[in-house]
Amino acid sequence: MGEPQTIKVIVVDDQQVVREGLVALMSLLDDVEVVGSAANGAEALELVGRLDRLDVVLMDLNMPVMSGVEATKRITQDHPDVAVVVLTTYSDDESIAGALAAGARGYLTKEAGRGEIGSALRSVVAGQLTFGADVSRQVVSALFDSGGQVTPKAVPHKEGLPDGLTAREAEVLGLIAAGLSNGKIAAELFIGEATVKTHINNAFAKIGVRNRVEAVRYAVQHGLEREPRSR
């Protein structure tokens, strides 16, 4: 089996110090290669159009010339194989909804560290949606027509879990709803990350969901949410 393919990324941010800092930060990830950077959405579009191979655009939102939302919409329409992960200071409902409607596959705030950004890049390349811990609950709210008000179903802790879930699978779903990455779930439960992935695959198959956003919605609906010991 060959080596895993390097994730090729461009960084888009109008603030030069932030842009250069992100490029430097991404260079510390062994499986990520930054292949370019841009100061606004228009530059990002031009850069995406001339690169032979690109996996992810790490996109700011509020930029001059062309906003991150408009650039995201055009990139996802013209280059569907390229994933956009928003990295911004904004975590309000309007910004999140606008980015997702434009086709972003991930949304992080600039409080995210190197590990969280790296996990997000890997997730979107694998075809998943990904959200920072401080964004997940707002994403769940947007999925409900009732303004985000969800009445959890009463679910016993062990017996009577829905859809044949085991207690451990329910725990993992609850921690996904809390916004934890696979690595953080593994640390929280004192198990290996490969074991976490197995639980996720089994749980997703049982409850009939395809990605983490649907899993978060399911966990909230069924009262499986749990707070991690530490953030």
TALINKA-V938920 format. One record per pair of residues at least 12 apart in sequence whose C-alpha atoms are under 6 Angstrom apart, sorted by the first residue. I is the first residue (numbers start at 0). J is the second residue. Records with the same first field share a line. If there is no record, write none. Layout:
BEGIN
I: J, J
END
This chain:
BEGIN
5: 30, 31
6: 31
7: 32, 33, 53, 54
8: 33, 34, 55, 56
9: 33, 34, 35, 36, 56
10: 36, 57
11: 36, 37, 38, 58, 59
12: 38, 59
13: 38, 39, 62
39: 62
40: 65, 66, 67, 70
41: 65
54: 81
55: 81, 82, 83
56: 83
57: 84, 85
58: 84, 85, 86
59: 85, 86, 87
68: 98
71: 101
72: 101, 102
75: 102
83: 103, 104
84: 103, 104, 105, 106
85: 105, 106, 107
86: 107, 108, 109
87: 108, 109
88: 108, 109
104: 128
105: 128, 129, 130
106: 130
107: 130, 131
127: 210
132: 178
135: 178
139: 216
151: 220, 221, 222
152: 221, 222
168: 198, 202
173: 218, 223, 224, 225
176: 215
END
